[in-house]
């Protein structure tokens, strides 16, 4: 379940909504939105705005979560809090969050009641697993703050290898990226932000790109231009 959440972040929030590298069928896109509401409470418009601002000011003053601005330990342990602070900047969200969903369900449920989904998930866990459901809920809640906010936003701008020079300090953590859905290839992403494929060499593997290709073959995703080095 946590891996579905990871894929929802990298495929929908990141590659589709933030960078427009791929367009998903409305049914697939709505599944991603629903799942993220149920398991994380993240609002699409806020996430996209924070990420776009990160690219605008990557690793310099103004970056919402750079370890070179706030310190690696702060971003690793408090990355979710830094995201929360940035997401409450209404002017920033309005400026960088354009083009995200504004339909009835987004306005009246997903954004308006962002915490309701996680609460509902808690009750589902308790109903299915009894007291163990609380432990499962805890794992679900900390998964994105740990791996996305801590590891990708922090560690992936601190250590690793680079396939090319960028104006930021992004790094690729490992060449076989599946644990975080492909986001481990972070320097590759900063080299070609609009590309929905994060692998650049034959020996690199991007799990998110595999899912995009499969959905494309099924007619459920439309891929835009893919850049390479």
Protein Blocks (a to p, Z undefined) as FASTA:
>chain_A
ZZmmmmmmmmmmmmmmmnopaccdfklmmmmmmmmmmmnopafklmmmmmmmmmmmgoia
hiabbfklnopklmmmmmmmmmmmmmmmmklmmmmmgoiacbfklmmmmmmmmmlmmmmm
mmmmmmmnommlmmmmmmmmmmmmmmmmmmmmmmmmmgccdfbdcfblcdcfbfcdfkno
opmmmmlmmmmmmlmbfbfbfkbccfklmmmmmmmmnopaccdddddZZ
